[in-house]
């Protein structure tokens, strides 16, 4: 016996590819994200958990368009966040 799924595959909604974020503080470089690869599909839910200072806010700020990664690619709903103009980011926030 076999089953055939009639569910349509959900489209990729959030895609992060090899995302890095490096903060420079005085003479120090702090690597907050190192090669993040993440794919979330439409209607999928993700929870970020971790200790204080472990880097939960960094990917959220990048996904919201408030900060940009040092390297890598971020696409949300088919829009490339890295190459958006400030006016496009403003519309994205709305």
Secondary structure, 3 states (H helix, E strand, C coil): CCCCCCCCCCCEEEEEEEEEEEEEECCEEEEEEEEEEEEEECCCCCCCCCCCCCCHHHHHHHHHCCCCCCEEEEEECCEECCCCCHHHHHHHHC
